[in-house]
Structure formats: structure tokens, C-alpha cells
Amino acid sequence: MRTSPVITEDAVRAALRSVIDPEVGMNIVDLGLVYGVTVSPDTLHVDLTMTTPACPMGEMIFDDAERALRALAPPGVAIDLGLVWDPPWGPEKMSEHAREHFGWHG
């Protein structure tokens, strides 16, 4: 009997690194827009935020994230993306790599 490969949180985050916020040219993981990942046998749940509620690229980012996760997930696994605003996003959520890229040290 063949079993589906186990999807890890690291694999989900790696897949989401292909999703770029076009306004800043950086992936959503390093920007700190991925707030949570939950993996179960039948669902990949990811909570995302945007840098601002008025982000004009939000729908495109969600579509790109769903596409990246769909490519990772075996058939039959549901993709569930949630939009969260709490806590509000801030530059401190960015990876060290992203802060260096934008010249924000500290």
C-alpha cells in the first residue's frame, strides 16, 4: 500500500517562497506575511496577512499562494487560506534577509 508523502510546515513555507508581493519584489514568507501553517492529512491551512488592509495586490497574492500550495499538495487535500489582521503586520515580522534587502537594520 502506497501512502502520500507527508507535507511539512517547512515544505509549505518553501512553496510559499515562490509567491512574490509585486509591490516590493519580495516573497511573502520573508516579508512575514505568513502567520501560521497547519498541516493535516486532508487540509493545508495557511493564515496570511497583508502589509495593509488596502493592499491592492491581496487577491493576486492569495491566488498565487493557492496555486503554489496546490502544486505541493497531493490530490484530494484541501487548500484553506485565511486572511488575518491580528496582530497587525509590521517590519519586525520580516526575516533578517528581507530587512537587509530594504536597508532596515536592527
C-alpha positions in Angstrom: 0.0 0.0 0.0 1.4 3.4 -1.0 0.9 6.4 1.2 1.1 10.0 0.3 4.2 11.9 1.3 4.0 13.8 4.5 3.8 17.5 3.9 5.7 19.5 6.5 5.4 23.1 7.6 8.9 23.7 6.1 7.7 22.4 2.8 4.7 24.7 2.8 6.9 27.7 3.6 9.3 26.7 0.9 6.5 26.5 -1.6 5.2 29.9 -0.5 8.6 31.5 -1.1 7.7 31.4 -4.8 4.8 33.9 -4.1 6.1 37.4 -4.6 4.5 40.6 -3.4 4.8 42.5 -6.6 4.7 45.9 -4.9 8.0 45.2 -3.2 9.5 42.3 -5.1 10.0 40.0 -2.1 8.4 36.7 -1.3 5.6 36.6 1.3 7.5 34.3 3.7 10.5 36.6 4.1 8.1 39.6 4.3 6.5 38.0 7.3 3.0 37.7 5.7 2.6 34.0 6.6 1.2 34.0 10.1 0.5 30.3 10.5 0.7 26.9 8.8 -1.4 23.9 9.9 -0.9 20.6 8.0 -3.4 17.7 8.4 -3.8 14.6 6.2 -6.7 16.2 4.3 -6.1 20.0 4.6 -3.3 22.6 4.3 -4.4 25.7 6.2 -2.3 28.9 6.0 -3.1 32.2 7.6 -1.8 35.1 5.7 -1.9 38.9 6.2 -1.1 41.8 4.0 1.1 44.8 4.8 -2.0 46.9 4.9 -5.8 46.3 4.6 -5.8 48.5 1.5 -3.2 46.3 -0.3 -4.2 46.3 -4.0 -2.3 43.0 -4.6 -4.1 40.9 -1.9 -6.3 38.9 -4.3 -3.3 38.2 -6.6 -1.1 37.1 -3.7 -3.9 34.8 -2.4 -4.3 33.3 -5.9 -0.6 32.8 -6.2 -0.4 31.2 -2.8 -3.2 28.8 -3.6 -1.5 27.8 -6.8 1.8 27.2 -5.0 0.1 25.1 -2.4 -1.9 23.2 -5.0 1.3 22.2 -6.7 2.6 20.9 -3.4 -0.5 19.1 -2.1 -1.4 15.6 -3.2 -4.8 15.2 -4.9 -7.7 15.4 -2.5 -6.0 17.6 0.0 -7.9 20.9 0.6 -6.2 24.2 0.5 -7.6 26.6 3.1 -6.2 30.2 3.1 -7.3 32.6 5.9 -6.8 36.3 5.9 -5.9 37.7 9.3 -5.3 41.2 10.6 -4.3 40.5 14.2 -1.7 41.1 15.1 -1.1 43.8 12.5 1.8 43.4 10.2 4.9 45.4 10.9 8.5 45.4 9.6 9.6 43.4 12.7 7.8 40.4 11.1 10.2 40.4 8.2 13.2 37.9 8.0 16.7 39.3 8.6 17.2 38.8 4.8 14.3 41.0 4.0 15.2 43.7 6.4 18.7 43.8 5.0 17.3 43.9 1.4 15.3 47.0 2.3 18.2 48.5 4.4 16.3 48.2 7.7 18.9 47.0 10.2 18.1 46.3 13.8 
